[in-house]
Amino acid sequence: MYNITQMKIQKPAHEIFKAFVDPEMIGNFWFSSSSERWEEGKTVTLRYEEYDAQGDIHIVEIQEEKKIVFEWAGNHKVTISFTQEETGSTMVGVKEEGFDENNEKVINELVDNKEGWVYMLTCLKGYMEYGVNLRASLVK
């Protein structure tokens, strides 16, 4: 079982891709920090200061400016895709797989994670299009 979330960002794919893999940029829209540059085969530690939480992701696949695939939260696989449009905009898609359809709380998990992806993509849009860090007001 999986969920899909998408948002159009008015920037080229190479700029958006860089924002995800560059530890200096990711804190402007998603996690507070990333332990290192995202590269295929690496395990990266991500930190959320506002939630006093951190965790590791394992980067399974990277196709420069096209997609990033990583595993987290046990058996969850996330694919972030970057589809460049002729207008110069990019459709950023997030597909998260690994939800247990037999779990009685699966709907709550799907909705909770979907809200997180919408939040991240909204912050990405604000950062990439307007240079605004929407997360800044949340950090203590």
N, C-alpha and C positions, 0 to 999 in steps of 0.2 A: 504494500500500500504506500502511496506517495502523495505529495502535494506539489503544486507548481505555482510560482509567483513570478510576475514579469513587470517591468517598468521601462519606459523609453527615457533615455538620458540624452540631452542635446550636446553630446560630445562624441568624438571618434573613439572607436573600440580600443585603440592602443593607449589612449589616456586613461580610460576606465580600467582596463586590465592592469596598468601600472599601479593604480590606486589600491588594488587588492593585494598585489604581491610585494609592494614596497612597505616595509615596516614603519617608515617615516610618514606615510600617507594614511594608512588604515585607521589610525586613531582619530582621524577627522570625520569619519562616518560610521565606523563599526565598532571594533574592539578598542579599548584604551591603548593596548600595545600588542605587538607581535614580536616574538623572540628573534626572528630572522626573516630574510627574504624567502618568499614561498617558491620552492623549486620541487620538481617531481622527485619523489622518494624520501623527502625530508619529513620529519615530525616537528611541528611548530607549536610553541606554547603561546596561547592567546589569553589576554587578561582583560577583565571588565572591572575597572576600579569602582564604578558606581554600585555594583552588586557584590563587591569583594569576592569575586570568583575568577577562576582560571581553569583552563583545560587544554588538552593537546588535540591537534588534528594531524592526520597523516595525509600528505599530499600524494594522491594516487596517479594523477595524470595532469599534465599542463600542455595545452596547445596555445602557443603565444597568440594573444589577442583574440582567441576563439573560445577557449573553455578552460576551466579549472575544476578538477574532481578531487574531493577529499572525503575522508571518513572521520566520523566523530560520534560521540555518545554511543559507544558500543558498535551496533550494527547499522548505523545510519550512514548513507552515502549521499553526498551533496554534489550536484553538478551546477556550476555557475557558467552560463553561456553568454557570449558576446556576439550579437549579430549586427554587423555594420550595415546601415541603410545608405542608399544613394544620397540622401540629404545631408549626411555627415553625422546623423544621430545614431545611437546604438540601442538596440533592444537588449536589456540585461534580463536573463531568465535564471531562476533558481528552482531546481528540482531536487527535493529531498525524498529519499527512499529509505525503507527499513522499518516502517511502522507496522506493528503487529496487529493485524485486523481481528485477532481473537482476544485481544486485551479489551476489557470492558471500558477502559478509559481512553481508547484510541481516538475518539472524536475530540476529546479535550486536548490530547497531545497534538493532533493535526491543527486544531484552531490555534493553540498556543504557539506552535512553531510558525504557522502561517503569519500570525501577528508579528513575530520577530523578524521574518523576512520582509514584510511590508515596511516595518520600521527601518530596517537596514537600508532598503532600497530608497526610501524617502530621504533618509540622511545622505545617502550617496548622491541623489539628485540635487539636494541643497548644496552639497560640497562641490560637486563637479560643475554645476551650472552657475552657481552664484557665489562660490567661495565661502559659504556659511557652514560652520560646524554646529549642526543642530544638537549634537550630543553634549556640547560644552556646558549647557545649563544643567545637565543631569549630574555631571561629575562634581564630587564634593570638594 
